[in-house]
Amino acid sequence: MAEALAQVKRQLGRDAVILNTRTRTKGGLFGIGATTLVEITAAPHMSDLPAALRRGGVPMKPRRIEGNPAPKVAPRGGAPAQDVRLPNELLSEIGDLKSMVNDLVRQSRRTSAADMPEHIYEHYLALVQNAVAEDVAGKLVDELRHRLTPEELADRDQVRRAMAASLSTMLPLAPPTPLCAADGPTIIALVGPTGVGKTTTIAKLAANYCLRENKRVALVTIDTYRIAAVEQLKTYAQIIDVPVEVAMSPGQLEAAVRRLSDADVILIDTAGRSQRDALKINELRGFFQAVRPHEMHLVLSSTCSEAVLSETIDRFAALQIDRVIFTKLDEALGFGVIVNCLRRADAQLSYVTTGQDVPDDIEIPDQNRLASMILGERVSVDGSAVPVAAAV
């Protein structure tokens, strides 16, 4: 591949636009003795492409430059493969290729938004690159274009402030939880797919309620499927000195809540359920019909893809979700999924988590800070605040 890329640059120049790469075999019999070739479709400059192609509309007749790929070295004796340091030339080629692809994407989007003022387009592109759905980003842009004067649209800082303010309105926050309801303890349930951090989040909430707000807290788990799940929660409960109950049926859950009726707040931990397992999700609904939680939080991981998050929200909607917790913000590739998910779930954002430390690494989100992060800005905060992941 490196040799083929070098040939592209020699023949077409450093401004060459790479449109496609693929490998194929040539010669041989039934794959034996065949030669592996690399094909690269390229053009000397972006301006050399037909207008329809620059908009991504039609395929271009390829101009192929073939070269033999570098040989692959297999480890001997089943030993693990050693890390191979890429040569500077190859690293440079990869960087140039990424730059070309980014330029092509930016040019394509700019062409589709030719009548968009420059400062608005900059923020629109930042939103899309940070995983905000294009229709949501487009709605924000249209709102700004109608609301701001031509003079304001020409002011980059004014556009940024207006965009952040509009974005903040798309991040509805849940009101504070009223602990100790009039008819007994406040019951809070956390549900969601496997691996999103429900049990750790439960422990963080319990520790904060108990140690920082001086509330009487009780824990109940109905997660009897996952290995050591009960022991994990019991360990947390022992550390902060709160009672914990295990329920294996709706009747047992109802009885556990009755026994813990002197608590201010009862936190219910649930087993992770695949968003594709409708039967197990309906089983959860049977548990909650027995105790009627005051709050139902859907726990989502910021590291999941948009498609997985959307499917999860749709399947768990049967549980009447009213709040969303986003975990692992420190690992997120794009914060825009928060906007998309809240909009799809028609729910409010209650908490975000940024690590594994208990009782730390959880907080009530700040709309303005989240808006700035979604716009791709690095936010200077103290150690207790949401950190900003690497820019996309």
N, C-alpha and C positions, 0 to 999 in steps of 0.2 A: 504493500500500500504506500509506504514512504517513497519508494522508487517511482511509482506511478504519479504520485502527487508532485514529485520533483520534475517529472517530465511535463506535467501540465503547466507548471510555472515557467519552465524553459521555453515551451512552445507558445503559450498564450499570455505569459507575463504574470506579475504578482497580483494584478487586479482581477485575475480569472475568477469567475463565479462557478462554484461546484454545485451542480443540480442533482446528481445522483451518483452513487457508487455501488458496485456489486462485484462478486467474484463468480467465475464460471470455469468449467473445465474444457479442454480442447484435446482431441485425439484420444488414443488409447482404445482398449477393447473392454467393454463392460466396466469401465472405470479403472482398469488396470493400465498403468503406464501413461495415464492422462496428465496433462500439464494444467496447473491452476493459474488462471489469468485474472487480473483485476481490470474492470472496466469503469471508467470515470466519464460521466457526461458533464461537459463544461462549456463555458462561453468566455471570450476575452474580457468583456465588461458587462455590467448590468444593462447598460444602454443598448448593447447589441441584441438583447432579447426582444422578441416581438411584444407589442403592448399587451396582448392577451396573456402571454406567458408571464409577464411581470405581475399581472394580477392573479396569477395562479390558474388561468382558465384552460390552456391547451398544452399538450406535451410538445417538447422541442425535438426535432430530429437530432439524435445524438451524434457527437463527434467523439469517437472512441480513441483512447490512448491506452494501449495495453502494456502491462509490465508484470514481471514475475514477483510474487510477494516474498518477503523475507522468510527464511526457513524457521520453523518452530522447533524449539529444543525441548524434548520430553525428559522429565526427571528419570534417573536410573534407579532400578531396584525398588520402585514404589515409594521412593523418598518424596517428601513434600516438595512442591515446586518452590524454587528460590525466587525472591523478589528480584526483578530485573529493572535496572535503571534505564529509562528511555534516553536515547541520545538527544542532545540539544536540538539537532536538526529536526528530529521527529516531533519533539515537543513544540517547536516553532510551527511545524506544519499543522499540528492539531490545533494550536491557538489560532492560526490563520483560517483554518476551516471553520472553527466555531465563530470567528468574527464574520466570515462570509455568510454563514447561516443566519446569524443575528441580524445582519444588514438586510438580508433577503426578507426575513420576517417583518422587520421594521418597515421596509419599503412597501411590502404588500399591504400592511395595515395602514400605512400613511396614504397609499393610493385610495383605499376604501374610505378614508376620512379626509379627502382632499379639501373640503370646505370647512374643516375644523380649525379654529384659531390655535396657533402654535402652543401657547401656554396650557390651554385645555387639553390639547393632544398629548403633551408631556405627561400630565397627570392621568389621562385615560390609559396611556401605555403602561404607566406604573401600576395602575389597578389591575390591568389584565395580566401583566407579568407576575403580580402577586396573588394570582389565582382567583380574582374576582370574576364572576361570570360576565361574559361580554354584554349580555342584555342588561345586567345591573349597571355595569360601567357606562353603557350607552344612556341609560335612564338618568344617571347622575350628570352626565355631560349635557344632555338636552335641558335638564332643569337649570343648570348654570347659564347656558346660552340664552335662556329666556329671562332669567332673573338679573343678570349682571348687565351693566351698561357697556358700550363699546370701550370707554375709557377704563373701566374695571377689568374687562377682558384682556386689555393690553398690559395689565399690571400682574406680573407673575405671582407676587406674594399675595395679592388680593384673590387671585384665582385659587391659590393653594388653601387659603383660609376658608374660602367659600366651599371648596370641595371637601375639606375636612369636616366642616360643620354639617354639610348634607350627608356625608358618610356616617357621622355620629348618630343621626336620626335613624339609620338603618341597623343600629346596634342596640336594640331595646334591652335594658337591664332589669332583672327581677328585683322587686322591692325586698327589703330586709325580712328575714324569716321571723314571724312572731312566735317566740318560744313559749311553751306552756299555753296551749289553747284553752278556751273557756270550758270545754267539755272534757279536758284531759290533756295528755302529752301531745305535743306537735309531732306528727309521724312523717318522716321524710324517707322516701325510697329512692335508691339509685339503681338504674337498669342500663343495659347496653350490651354490646357484643363482647366476645372474649378479648382479653389482652389490652383493654383500654385504661385499666388502672382503677377500677371501681373500689376494690377493697382498700387500697392505699388512700384513695380520696375519702372514703368513709373514716379511716383512722385520722386523717388530717382534720376533718370536720369535728369529729368527736373530741380530739385534743384541744381544738380551739374553743369549742363550746364549754368544755369542762375546765380547762386551765386558765383561759383568758377571759371568759365571760362568766365563770363561776356558776354554770348551770348543771343541773342533775341530768346526766346523759346515760342512756342505755342502748345497747347494741343487740340486734337480732340478725341472724344470717339464715337464709334459706338456700345457701350455696353448699349443698352436700354432694355435688358432682365432682368438683375439682379437688385433686389430691392436696391435702394439707390446708385447704381453704379455711376450714373451721379453726384449725390450730393457729393459723396466721392471725385471724381476727381475735382469738382468745389471747394471743400474746400481746397485741395492741391494747386490748381491754385491761389486761393485768398491769401493763406499764402505767396507764393513766387511771387505774383503779375504778373501773366502771363495770357494771354487770353485763353479761352477754348470754343470750339464749339461742338455741338452735331449733329451727322448725322445719319439719319435713313434709308438712301438709298445710292446707289453708286452715284447718281446725287447730293445728298446733300453733300456727302463727297468731291466730286470734287469742288463744289461751296465753301465749307469751306476752302479748301486748297488755292483756288484763293484769298479768302478774307484775308488769313494769309500770303500772299506772301512776306511781308516785314520781316518775321522772318528768323533767321539763320537756325533753326531746328524746324520741326514739328513732334511731337510724337503722334502716333495713338494708342489708347487703344481699345481693342476688347473684345467682350463677350467670356467667356470661352466656348469651344466647346468640347463635348465628342468626344474622338478619334473614337467612333463607329458611330457617326452621320455624315455620308458622305454628306447628304443633306446640313447641316449647314456649313460644311467646304467648300463646293462648293459655298455657299452663300457668304462666306468671299472672295473667289476668285473673285467674281463679284465686290465687293468693291474695291479690289486692282487693278483690271484691269482698273478702272476709274482713279487711281492716280499714279500707278507704283512706289511704295516705293523704295528708294535707298537701304535700308537694311530691311531684313525680319528676325526677331529674334524669334525663337521658345523657349518659356519659359518652362522649365522642373523642377520639384521638385525632390530634392535629396532623398526625403523620399519614393518615389514610387518604386515599385518592378521592376525588370528587364523586366518582361513580359509586364507590363503596359507601361513602357518607350519605349520599342521596338514597340509596337502597335501604340503608339502616334506618333512616328517618321514616321512610314510607312504611316499613314493616312494624316498627315500634309505635307508630301512631295509634295502633289499636289500644295501647295502654293509656291513652289520653295524656301524653307528655305535655307539660306546661313550662318546663325549664330545661336548659341545656348547660352542661359542664364540658368545657374543652380542656383536655389534658395534653401534656407534652408540648406546650408551646415553645419550649426551648429546642425542640427537634423539628418544628414546623418548617416546611419548605416555602409555604405561602400562607399569609394570614387571611387572605381574602375568602377562604372557605368558610370562615366564621360568618361573614355576611350572607353567603349563599345558603348556609345551613339554617340560620335563624329565620331567613325568609321562607325556606321550604317547610320548616317545622312549624312556622307561625308560633314561635315560642320565645321566651326571654332568656338572656344569658345570665346565669347565676354566679358561676365561679370559673376561674381558669387556674390551671396548675402548671408549674414550670420545673418540676423535678421530683425526686423521690423522698426528700427529707420530710419527716413528720415531727412537729406540726407545721413546719414552714412549707414554702413552695406551693402555697395556695392563696388566692386573694380574690376579693370582689373586683371585677374589672373596671377600668376607667375608660369611658367612651372616647375621650379626646386622645389618650395615648394609643388606644387600639386603632383609631382612625389614622393617626400618624404612621403607625407601623404598617397598616394596610397600604398606605400611599408609598411605602418603600423607604421611609425615613428611619434613620437610627435615632432612637430616643435615649437621652441621657437620664438614667434613673439610679436610685440607690440600690443596695443589694437586695432589698425585699421586693423589688418591682419586677414586672415581666421583662425578661431579657429579649433582645431582638436577635433573631436568627440571621444567618448570613443572607445578604441580599440575593434575590433570584436573578 
